Amino acid sequence: MNTQVYLAYDFPLLSVLWTMLGFALWVLWFFLLFKIIFDIFRDDSLGGWGKAGWLALVILLPFLGVFVYLIARGKGMGQRELDQARAQRKEFDSYVREAAAPASSADQLAKLSDLRARGDITDEEFLQAKALVLSGTAPESHATSITGLTGDDERQR
């Protein structure tokens, strides 16, 4: 007696599509649920009891709680996310500006003094590099080896 199971007959293509659709909707539901929970905690206009109430509603009655939250606070949810994205962008831009800022003459002199104190350069090299930094014009090979800046970096300052 042949007892082989043919999965193609037991699970037809339409059933596979419905299963995939159900799984995708389930994943989207959890994504929306967690997005709302994060928004509840992100909102500074809600007090502690308001946050606790919304969280209890969303957790105890998930479908009703999520739909009521979206209807009542959906517009503010988008605005809070946009404000957070703008704040993150502003912080990133200020960090990039700070990191990319050219070194000042005082910073270069402090580096040179530190190099001399460690014994990496001699007093003569220190005086030459100091004169180059203070004059604002530096030959590429010498300035690069001592201060770490190229002539183009020096001219842009």
Contacts in CASP RR format, 6 or more apart in sequence:
PFRMAT RR
TARGET T0000
AUTHOR 0000-0000-0000
METHOD contacts of the structure
MODEL  1
MNTQVYLAYDFPLLSVLWTMLGFALWVLWFFLLFKIIFDIFRDDSLGGWG
KAGWLALVILLPFLGVFVYLIARGKGMGQRELDQARAQRKEFDSYVREAA
APASSADQLAKLSDLRARGDITDEEFLQAKALVLSGTAPESHATSITGLT
GDDERQR
32 66 0 8 1.000
33 58 0 8 1.000
33 62 0 8 1.000
33 66 0 8 1.000
36 58 0 8 1.000
36 66 0 8 1.000
36 69 0 8 1.000
36 70 0 8 1.000
36 77 0 8 1.000
37 55 0 8 1.000
37 58 0 8 1.000
39 73 0 8 1.000
39 77 0 8 1.000
39 80 0 8 1.000
39 81 0 8 1.000
40 46 0 8 1.000
40 51 0 8 1.000
40 54 0 8 1.000
40 55 0 8 1.000
40 58 0 8 1.000
40 69 0 8 1.000
41 51 0 8 1.000
42 80 0 8 1.000
42 84 0 8 1.000
43 51 0 8 1.000
43 73 0 8 1.000
43 80 0 8 1.000
46 54 0 8 1.000
54 69 0 8 1.000
57 64 0 8 1.000
57 65 0 8 1.000
57 68 0 8 1.000
57 69 0 8 1.000
58 65 0 8 1.000
58 66 0 8 1.000
58 69 0 8 1.000
70 77 0 8 1.000
102 149 0 8 1.000
102 153 0 8 1.000
102 156 0 8 1.000
102 157 0 8 1.000
103 111 0 8 1.000
103 147 0 8 1.000
103 149 0 8 1.000
104 157 0 8 1.000
105 133 0 8 1.000
105 134 0 8 1.000
105 136 0 8 1.000
105 157 0 8 1.000
108 133 0 8 1.000
108 147 0 8 1.000
108 149 0 8 1.000
109 130 0 8 1.000
109 133 0 8 1.000
111 147 0 8 1.000
112 121 0 8 1.000
112 126 0 8 1.000
112 129 0 8 1.000
112 130 0 8 1.000
112 133 0 8 1.000
112 146 0 8 1.000
112 147 0 8 1.000
113 126 0 8 1.000
115 121 0 8 1.000
115 126 0 8 1.000
115 146 0 8 1.000
116 122 0 8 1.000
116 123 0 8 1.000
116 125 0 8 1.000
116 126 0 8 1.000
121 129 0 8 1.000
121 146 0 8 1.000
125 146 0 8 1.000
128 142 0 8 1.000
128 146 0 8 1.000
129 142 0 8 1.000
129 143 0 8 1.000
129 146 0 8 1.000
129 147 0 8 1.000
132 138 0 8 1.000
132 139 0 8 1.000
132 142 0 8 1.000
132 143 0 8 1.000
132 146 0 8 1.000
132 147 0 8 1.000
133 147 0 8 1.000
136 154 0 8 1.000
136 157 0 8 1.000
137 154 0 8 1.000
137 155 0 8 1.000
138 147 0 8 1.000
138 149 0 8 1.000
138 151 0 8 1.000
138 154 0 8 1.000
139 151 0 8 1.000
140 150 0 8 1.000
140 151 0 8 1.000
143 149 0 8 1.000
143 150 0 8 1.000
143 151 0 8 1.000
143 154 0 8 1.000
144 150 0 8 1.000
144 151 0 8 1.000
END
